[in-house]
Structure formats: C-alpha cells, structure tokens
C-alpha cells in the first residue's frame, strides 16, 4: 500500500489580529505594530466624484466657448436709396368752361313778350259789337307798340354780358403772370432724405406741398396740401423743401410772390 504523508503549512511569521474597529494590528514574531485603518470610498462615492468632474468640465467648455464667440453687434441697415418723381399737379380746366354756360341760361329772357301778347287777344273777345272791330285793331296796335319798348330793355339786359367778355382784351394788355417753380436742374435742389424708420417699415407715398415763394426765390411758407399717410415722410419733405431755391413768379419781367404745388414721391427701389 502506498503511504500518504501530510505536511502542515508552516505558520507565517506574522498575522493580522483585529484590535479596534479603526486599527489593524500586525503581530510578528517578537513585535506587534498598530496601523491606522484607511477608509476607502465605496463604489457609490466614485460615481459622485465622476459626475462632479464631468459637470466641472462641461461648465468650463461652455465658458470657453462664450469667451471665444464675439458678441452680436446690432447692425443698422444702410439707408435705402430715394427715388424722387415729379408728379404734375392736378389741373381743373372745367371751371372756365362752366362759366360761359351761365349766359346761355340767360338767353330765354326774350320769352317775356309772349305773356304780353296773350292778354291782348283776350280783351277783344268779350266785345260783341262788330262796329268796334276797328277799335280792336287799334287796341291791338296799341298793345304792339308798348311791346317794342319791352324788347329794348331785353336787348339792354343782354348788353351787360357782352361787356363781360370785353374785359379779356383789356387784360391782354396787362403783363401775364407766370407762377414759381423749383424743378429746374440748375437749381440743385437736394431730394428729401428717406427716414430710416420709414425705410425699415417699408413706408411709401406721395406728398404734395403748398409752398409760398417770395420774390427772391426763397420759400416763406410750406404746408402739407396732400399727405402721404405717414407723418415721418411728410416732415422729411417739409424739411427738404425749406432748403430749396425756386424761380419766383413773374408778372411780365418783374419778380413777385406766388404759390406753387410741389409733389414729392417716396419710393423704395428694392
């Protein structure tokens, strides 16, 4: 039979012996050493540390990006170009044509002798005597004779309208009046500046100004005759026209004061 030999493990030179909950004693042959217990953080503590480090890193990256990115500077849009168009002021010639129509209404005045003739034949009808017939004729003649002077005042009444058209020849001898104007290119009148707020809001329109020009060509009074619908455009037009120079009105060769309508168009090109 085979024999089995059992060997015992030799005892170590030292072994650990718990002495206190916070200390570990190392006993060796002939000496004992007390070491402080080291509390290692558990698995849950490492996760919290990793989360803290990640949060700090993310905040650092965000702060770096904010520092590197330039601040947004608001940019103002460039002023839009102004397109100024001259609009002819409305002319109302039908007023002159309506004036001569009034004398035509006065022409039915010759109808006045008709009622004068009607009472004349009514008077002889009630007279039965035939012998009085020649008297009737005489009466008729008498009625006709006063009718003639009635026609004369009608002619006289028609004469005053003839004197009215006779006035223009007298006025033709007077010097003609030429109104002021400011459209001449050599005057170098600057166009109005487009308000930035109106350009940004895409506001457009036509302003018609009523300007009183002195004899020296300078505007004395500027009024809004027709508004564009936007106060900013109206004020810009008034400000520009106050700096203009006009050709004054002339009566013959003499400069004089006068009124003129100045239309200004505010229109965006794009």
DONU-433515 format. One record per residue: residue in one letter; x, y, z of N, C-alpha, C in turn. Coordinates in steps of 0.2 Angstrom, whole numbers, plus 2048, in hexadecimal, padded with zeros to 3 digits. Example, Ala and Ser with C-alpha at 12.3 -4.5 7.8 and 13.67 -1.06 7.14 Angstrom:
BEGIN
a8427E482783E7EA8278427F0827/s8407F58238447FB824840800827/
***
This chain:
BEGIN
x8047FA800800800800804806800/x80280B7FD8058117FC804815803/x80981880580881C80B808824809/x80382780C80282E80B805832811/x80883880F80C83C814808842814/x80684581A80384B81B80885081E/x80885681A80D85B81C80986181F/x80A86482480786A82780B870824/x80687582280987B82080C87F825/x81288182481688482981288B82B/x81288C83180F892834813898831/x80F89D82F8128A482D8168A7832/x81A8AB83081E8AF83581A8B4838/x8148B68358108BB8388088BA836/x8048BC8397FD8BC8387F98C283A/x7F38C38377EF8C98397EA8C783F/x7EA8CC8437E58CA8497E18D184A/x7DB8D18497D78D784A7D78D9851/x7D98DF8537D98E185A7D38E685B/x7D38EB8567CE8F08577CA8F1850/x7C48F48507C18F584A7C58F9845/x7C98FE8477CC9038437D4901843/x7D68FB8457DD8FA8457DE8F2843/x7E38F18407E58EA83E7EC8E9841/x7ED8E38457F38E28487F78DC844/x7FD8DD8438018D883F8068D5845/x8058CF8468098CC84B80E8C7848/x8148C98498198C584681C8C184C/x8218BE84A8258BA84F8298BF853/x8278C085982B8C485E8288CB85E/x8248CD8598228D585981B8D5857/x8178DA8598118DC8568108E3854/x80D8E584E80D8EC84B8068ED84A/x8048F384C7FD8F584B7FD8FA846/x7F98F98417F88FD83B7F190083B/x7F09078397EA90A8397E6907833/x7DF9068347DB90482F7DA90982A/x7DA9078237D990C81E7D290A81B/x7CE90F81B7C790E8187C7910811/x7C690B80D7C690C8067BF90E803/x7BE9137FF7B79147FD7B490E7F9/x7AE90D7FA7AA9087F67A99097EF/x7A59057EC7A49057E579F90C7E4/x79A90D7E87969137E779A9197E8/x79F91A7EC7A39207ED7A79217E6/x7A991D7E37AD91E7DD7A89207D7/x7A291E7D779D9217D279C9287D3/x79B92A7D979A9317DB7A09357D9/x7A69337DA7AC9377D87AC9387D1/x7AB9327CD7AB9337C67A69387C3/x7A09387C679B93C7C479D9447C5/x7A09457CB7A294B7CC7A894E7C7/x7AC9497C67B294B7C17AF94C7BA/x7AA9487B87A69497B27A39507B1/x79F9527B779C9587B77A095E7B7/x7A695E7BA7AB9637BA7AE9647B3/x7AF95E7B07B295E7A97AD9617A4/x7A795F7A57A29627A07A196A7A1/x7A196C7A77A09737A97A79777A6/x7AC9747A77B29777A47B297879D/x7B09737997B09737927AB978790/x7A59797937A097E7917A3985792/x7A69867987A998C7997AE98E794/x7B29897927B798B78D7B498D786/x7AF9897857AB98B77E7A899277F/x7A59947847A299A7857A89A0785/x7AE99E7877B39A37877B59A4780/x7B699E77C7B999F7757B49A2770/x7AD9A17717A89A376C7A89AB76D/x7A89AF7687A79B67687A09B876A/x79F9BD76D7989BF76F7959C2768/x78E9C076878A9C37627899CA762/x78C9CD75D78B9D575D7859D6758/x7809DA75B77B9DC75677D9E0751/x77B9DE74B77D9E17457779E5742/x7789EB7417739F073E7739EF737/x76D9EE73476D9ED72C76F9F4729/x7729F37237749FA72076E9FD71D/x76EA0471D769A0871B767A06714/x760A0571375EA0370C75FA09707/x760A07701761A0D6FC75AA106FB/x75AA166FA753A1A6F9752A1B6F2/x74CA1A6F074AA1B6E9745A206E9/x747A266E6742A2C6E673FA2C6DF/x739A2D6DF735A2E6D9731A346D9/x731A386D472DA3E6D3726A3C6D1/x721A3E6D471AA3C6D3717A436D1/x714A436CB711A496C970BA4B6CD/x70AA516D0704A536D46FEA526D0/x6F8A506D36F2A506CF6F0A576CD/x6EEA576C76EBA5D6C36E4A5C6C2/x6E0A616C46D9A616C46D6A666BF/x6D7A656B86D4A696B36CDA6A6B2/x6C9A656B56C2A656B46BFA6B6B7/x6C2A6E6BC6BFA746BF6BEA7A6BA/x6C3A7B6B66C2A806B16BDA7F6AC/x6BCA786AA6B7A766A56B0A776A8/x6AFA766AF6A8A776B26A6A7E6B2/x6ABA836B26A9A8A6B36A5A8C6AD/x6A7A8B6A76A3A8D6A169CA8A6A0/x69BA856A4695A816A368FA856A6/x691A8A6AB68CA8E6AF689A936AA/x68CA966A6689A9B6A1684A9769D/x685A9169B680A8D69767AA8C69B/x67AA8B6A2674A8B6A5670A916A5/x673A976A4670A9D6A466DA9F69E/x66EA9B69966BA9C692664A9C692/x660A97696659A97695655A9D698/x659AA3699656AA969B651AAC695/x653AAB68F64EAAD689647AAA68A/x646AA568E63FAA268E63BAA7692/x63DAAC695639AB0699633AB4695/x634AB568E62FAB868B629AB4689/x62AAAD68A624AA868961FAAA68E/x620AAA69461AAAC699617AB3697/x61BAB7694618ABE692613ABD68D/x614AB9688610AB8682609AB4684/x60AAB0689604AAC68B5FEAB068E/x5FFAB56925FAAB96955F6ABD68F/x5FAABF68A5F7AC36855F1AC0681/x5F2AB967F5ECAB767B5E6AB5680/x5E7AB46875E2AB368B5DDAB968C/x5E0ABF68C5DBAC568D5D6AC6687/x5D8AC56815D3AC667C5CDAC067B/x5CEABA67E5C9AB567E5C3AB7681/x5C3ABA6875BCABB68A5B8AC1687/x5BBAC56825B8ACA67F5B3AC7679/x5ADAC86795A8AC56745A7ACA66E/x5A8AD066F5A7AD566A5ABAD4664/x5A9AD365E5ADAD26585B0AD9656/x5ADADE6585AFAE56565B6AE6659/x5B7AE365F5BCAE56635C3AE1661/x5C2ADD65B5C7AD96595CDADD657/x5CCAE36535D2AE76525D6AE9658/x5D1AEB65D5D4AED6645D9AE7667/x5D6AE16665DAADC6685E1ADB665/x5E1ADD65E5E7ADD65B5ECAE265D/x5E8AE865F5ECAEE6625EFAEC668/x5EBAE866C5EEAE66735F3AE1672/x5F2ADC66D5F8AD866C5FEADB66A/x5FDAE1666603AE4664606AE866A/x602AEA66E604AED674608AE8678/x605AE2679609ADD67D610ADB67A/x610ADC673616ADA67061BAE0671/x619AE667161EAEB672621AEB678/x61EAEA67E622AE9684626AE3684/x624ADE680629AD868062FADA67E/x630ADF679637AE067663BAE367C/x639AE868063EAEA68563FAE468A/x63BADF68B63DADA68F642AD668C/x643AD5686648AD268364FAD5683/x64EADC684655AE0684658ADF68B/x654ADF691658ADD69765BAD6697/x657AD169365AACB692661ACB68F/x662ACF68A668AD068666DAD368B/x66BAD868F66FADB693672AD6699/x66DAD269B670ACD6A0675AC869D/x674AC7696679AC3693680AC6692/x680ACD692686AD069168BACF697/x689ACF69D68EACE6A3692AC86A2/x68FAC26A0693ABC69E698ABD699/x697AC269469CAC368F6A1AC7691/x6A0ACB6976A6ACF6996AAACB69D/x6A8AC56A06ACAC06A46B1ABD6A0/x6B0ABA69A6B5AB76966B9ABD693/x6B7AC36936BBAC96916C1ACA695/x6C1AC869B6C6AC96A06CDAC569E/x6CDABF69C6D3ABC69A6D7AC0696/x6D5AC36916D9AC768C6DDACC691/x6DAACF6966DDAD469A6E3AD169E/x6E1ACB6A06E6AC76A46ECAC46A0/x6EAAC46996F0AC16956F5AC6695/x6F4ACC6966F9AD26966FDAD169C/x6FAACE6A16FEACE6A7703AC86A7/x709AC96AB70EAC46AA70CABD6AD/x70DAB86AA70BAB16AD70FAAF6B3/x70BAAB6B770EAA96BD711AA26BC/x717AA06BE71AA9A6BD71CA986C4/x719A926C671AA8F6CD721A8D6CE/x723A8C6D5729A8A6D772AA836D5/x730A806D5731A796D4738A786D7/x739A716D9740A6F6DC743A696D8/x740A676D2742A616CF749A626CB/x74BA686CA751A696C5757A656C8/x75AA626C4760A5E6C6766A626C9/x767A686C676CA6C6C876BA6F6CF/x765A6F6D2764A716D9768A6C6DE/x769A666DC76CA616E1769A616E7/x762A606E775EA5E6ED75FA576EF/x762A566F5763A4F6F775CA4B6F9/x75CA456F7755A416F9755A40700/x74FA3F70374EA3D70A752A3770C/x754A36712757A30714752A2C717/x753A2571574EA2071774FA1F71F/x74AA1F72374BA1E72A74CA1672B/x751A1572F753A0E73074EA09733/x74AA0C737744A0873A73FA07735/x73DA0C730739A0B72B73BA06726/x742A06725745A017207449FA723/x7469F97297469F372C73E9F072C/x73A9F472D7339F272D72F9F2726/x7339F37217319F371A72B9F8719/x72C9FE71C727A0371B728A07715/x723A08710724A0C70A71EA10709/x71EA15705719A1A70371BA20700/x716A246FE717A2A6FA714A306FE/x719A356FF717A3B703716A416FE/x711A456FF710A4B6FB710A51700/x715A556FF716A5B703714A61700/x711A6570470FA6C701714A71704/x718A746FF71EA7870171CA7F6FF/x71DA8470371DA8B702724A8E701/x726A906FA72CA926F872DA996F8/x732A9C6FB733AA36FB736AA66F4/x736AAC6F3739AAF6ED740AAD6EC/x744AAC6F274BAAA6F174CAA26F0/x747A9F6F0747A976EE748A936F4/x747A966FA748A92700741A90703/x740A8A705739A88708738A8C70F/x732A8F70F730A9271572BA8E719/x727A8A716722A8671A722A7F716/x722A7971A721A7371771CA6F71B/x716A6D717711A6971A710A63717/x70DA5E71A70BA57718704A58714/x704A5870D6FEA5870A6FBA51709/x6FFA4C7086FCA45708701A4170B/x6FFA3E711704A39715705A33711/x70BA3071370DA2971170AA24715/x707A2671B704A2171F709A1F725/x70FA21725714A2072A717A2772C/x717A2873271AA2F734721A30733/x725A2A73472CA2B73372EA2D72C/x72AA2A72772CA2C72072AA3371F/x724A35722722A3C721727A41724/x72AA4072A72EA4472D735A44729/x737A3F72773DA3E72373DA4371C/x737A43719736A47713736A4E715/x733A5071A732A5771D739A5A71E/x73DA55721744A57723748A5871D/x748A5471874CA55712749A5B70E/x743A5C70D741A62709742A6970C/x743A69713745A6F71674CA71714/x750A6D712757A6E710757A6F708/x752A6F704752A706FD752A776FB/x754A786F5754A7E6F174FA7E6EB/x74BA836EB746A826E5747A886E0/x744A876DA744A8D6D673DA906D8/x73EA976DA738A9A6DC733A9B6D6/x72DA9D6D9728A9F6D4729AA56D1/x727AA66CA729AAD6C7722AAF6C4/x721AB66C471CAB96C1720ABD6BB/x720ABB6B6724ABE6B072BABC6B2/x72FAC16B3736AC16B5737AC26BC/x732AC36C0733AC56C7732ABF6CC/x736ABD6D0736AB76D5731AB96DA/x72DAB56DC727AB66E1726AAF6E5/x723AB06EB721AAA6EF71CAA66EB/x71CA9F6ED717A9B6EA717A946EE/x712A906EC711A8A6EF712A846EA/x715A7F6EC716A796E7715A736EB/x712A6D6E8712A676EA718A636E9/x71BA5F6EE721A5B6ED71FA546EF/x71FA506EA71EA496EB724A456EC/x725A416F272BA3D6F3729A366F4/x72CA316F172BA2A6F1730A266F5/x72EA236FA732A1E6FE731A176FC/x736A146F9736A0E6F673CA0A6F7/x73CA046FA7419FF6FB7439FC6F4/x7499FC6F374B9F86EC74B9F16ED/x74D9EE6F374D9E76F37489E46F9/
***
